[in-house]
Amino acid sequence: GLLIILWPYLRKAISKKARYEMLERAAVEIEKRSEWKLTELEVEVDVGDRPPTLTGMRAYTRRKKEEQDFQGFQLDIDFHWKTHGFKMQPKIHMSGPHMLPVNITEVSVKDVELTTT
C-alpha cells in the first residue's frame, strides 16, 4: 500500500540520516585523538529496496485523570524488516604517530533482518 509508494522517499531519508549519524560519531571519536590525521572519511549507506512489513499497530490517546481534554497521542508499530540490498560502506584513510596508516574501503554489511514488537 502506502508504504510501498513512499518507500523510495523514506529509503533516501533513512540513508541520509544514517550516513550523517555515522560521520558525526566518527568525527567526535577522531577529534578526541588529536594525533590522528584523517585524510578521508566517507560513508555510503543504502537501506535496501524492500520496505518493512507492518505486523501490528496500536493507537492510544493520553488524558489527565482530572481533565477530559485531549493531552496526547501514542502510536505503537510492530514490524518485520528483511532488507535486500542493504549497504553500508565506509571509506576511511588516516594516519598518525605510532600507528600504521589505515585505509579502509571494502567493509560492507549486505543484509539486515530486524523484527520488533
N, C-alpha and C positions, 0 to 999 in steps of 0.2 A: 503494500500500500504506500502510504505517505513516506515511510522511512526509505523505501527503495527509490522514490522520486528525489528525496532530499539527500540521499547518500553522497553523491558527488560533492556537494557543498559541505556537508558535515565532514567528509573524508579530508577535504582540503583544510578545513578549520582545525580539526584534531591534529593533523600532521604538522601544521604551522605552530600550534601551541606546544606540542611535544618537542619540536625542534628548538623552539625558544627556551623552554624549560631546561633542556639538556645543555644548551650552550651557556645559559645563565649559571647553572650549577657548576659546570666545568670552569667557567671564568672565576667564580668565587674560590674554588679549590686551588686553582693555579695562582691566583692573586696572593694566597696565603704563603706561597713558596716563591719569594722574590728572586731566588737564584735560578729558577727555571726560565728559560727563554722559549716562548711559544711563537712559532713562525706560521703555523696554520692550524685552525680549528674550524671544522665544518661538519655538519651532521645532516644526512639525508634521511627523512622519515616519511614513510607511506604506510597507512594503517590497513591497506588492502582494499580489494574490490567488493567484498561482501559485508553488508551491514549486519549488526547484531539482530538476533531473533528475540522479540519481546515474548516472555512466557507468562507474565502476570503484571498487573498494575492495581494499586490501591490508592484511593484518594481520601484524605482526611481534612476536615475543617477544624480549626482551633478557635475556641471561645473561652473567655474568662468565666469562671463559675458564677460570679456575681453580676456579670453583664451578658446580655444576649446579642450584643453587636459582634459581627464577624471580626475575628482577630488575625486569622492567617490560614494558609492552605499548604498542605504537605502532600507530595506525590511520591509513592514508593514504586519502583520499577524493578522487576526481575527480568533478567535476560541471559541469553547464551550467545557467545560470540566466538566462532571459529573462523579465523581470518584465512584468506587465501591471498598471498602476495604481500603480507606484512614485511616491511623492510625498514631497518634502522642501521644505517652505515655511517660510522664516524670516520673522519679524516683528521688525524692529529699528527703534527710534526713539532717536536720540541727537543730542547737540549739544555744542558746545564752542567756546572762543575760536578765532578764525582758521579756522573751518570753517563751511560751510553746514549747516543741520540735515539729518540723514539720516533718511529714512523709507523703509524697505524692507518691502514687504508682498506683492509679486507676483512673486517669484522662485521657480521650481519646476523640478524635474527630473522628467520624465514617465515615461521608460522607461530601464531599465538592462539591459545584456546582459553576462554575466560567464561566462567559461569558465576552468576551472583543471584542471591535471593534476599 
